[in-house]
Amino acid sequence: MKIAVIGTGYVGLVSGVCFSDFGHDVVCVDKNPQKIAMLQDGKIPIYEPGLDDLLARNVAAGRLSFSQDLARAVDGADAVFIAVGTPTRRGDGHADLTYVMAAAEEIGAALTGYTVVVTKSTVPVGTNRAVARAIANVRPDAEFDVASNPEFLREGAAIDDFMRPDRVVVGVTSERARDVMGGIYRPLFLRDFPILYTGLETAEMIKYAANAFLATKITFINEIAALCERVGADVKDVSKGIGLDGRIGNKFLHAGPGYGGSCFPKDTRALARIGQENGVPMQITETVIKVNDEVKRRMIEKIVDLCEGSVNGKSIAVLGVTFKPNTDDMRDAPSLTIVPSLVGGGAKVRVVDPQGRREGEALLPSVAWMDDAYEAAKDADCVVILTEWNEFRALDLKRLASGMAAPRMADLRNVYSAKDAQAAGFTDYVGVGR
């Protein structure tokens, strides 16, 4: 099939590359000439393990190309995927649909035959109907259907999530659109991966409900962690104890500095706004948002307490600033709350992150960037583990502690234990929920 993907951000690029690996003819479109030139040179503007090799293979096979020309890409396409950003709108927490609706109008003007216009972006309930109206207004004679196909990709594991999904959700309004979408995802259907067909509104709601539920699990275990610290329990054992219950499961039950990233923060805010607009307040989700903000502040207090009540004049090494490992994404990362607070308190902060520097230099302008953990921790008064990159999971703790002015560790991901840290020479260690 011929597919056009509008938008080469995280979702659009991963989806387009993976669709081409299914054997489809894919053109990825973006208005940013620098990004298109970069992709045409085989360079990836984001960090996602394995994506560069997959892209190169499918470009070489002639199935994948990149263009600024939306009209040419849409001409004759069986399906056009809208994969543009839907950031939180300033002032009201709603998803900003400016890019989605602009894309819909451009697609409508370029349609040349029956096409399924598929919304891949995360959008509020009712958006796909609005997309259909926008296209019809531009081209009343256009022959098309609109489908909703939300993404469920984890940054750092996106290719595996796309190729081996827990499920594929497809919202459609006609059998013809269902047949096109079935053809696109046929390689997954043949391998028995679940494909759930629903109405448009249901597909839109599934995406928000899924992300809100996962954010709730993270926030729940972070609240339990705070209670564990007061009563002398260990949250890691609590997580294991409840996670072994099949009704609960062990994923997203790792205590830490709160959730961040491109999805959970904006999607929980958007769902809360949708509930308010429809007279059905999402009270659990609203509380999750509030508690997650409090968790970040509690992490700051941990670090300050570890530094004897003040970070003024202290040298602090921060290991990891991306919102999770195996990504360069800094969006709503806990580091963007924690690090500026430390700097504002008078600390001299040194940062190490395998992939975060490109975005982080602009977002964290008052820190010094180092190449490795030992360099960052030299003569430091405290080391903070903020993102659990693999290279921070296997540190030589004795070497780390011996180079510090005051060997203190705030392990906000529970990578190590107090016993191991103290045996290595750390005089003070604090984790989360332990």
Secondary structure, 3 states (H helix, E strand, C coil): CEEEEECCCHHHHHHHHHHHHCCCEEEEECCCHHHHHHHHCCCCCCCCCCHHHHHHHHHHCCCEEEECCHHHHHCCCCEEEECCCCCECCCCCCECCHHHHHHHHHHHHHCCCCEEEEECCCCCCCHHHHHHHHHHHHCCCCCEEEEECCCCCCCCCHHHHHHCCCCEEEECCCHHHHHHHHHHCHHHHCCCCCEEEECHHHHHHHHHHHHHHHHHHHHHHHHHHHHHHHHCCCHHHHHHHHHCCCCCCCCCCCCCCCCCCCCHHHHHHHHHHHHHHCCCCCHHHHHHHHHHHHHHHHHHHHHHHHCCCCCCCCEEEEECCCCCCCCCCCCCCCHHHHHHHHHHCCCEEEEECCCCHHHHHHHCCCCEECCCHHHHHCCCCEEEECCCCHHHHCCCHHHHHHCCCCCEEEECCCCCCHHHHHHCCCCEEECCCC
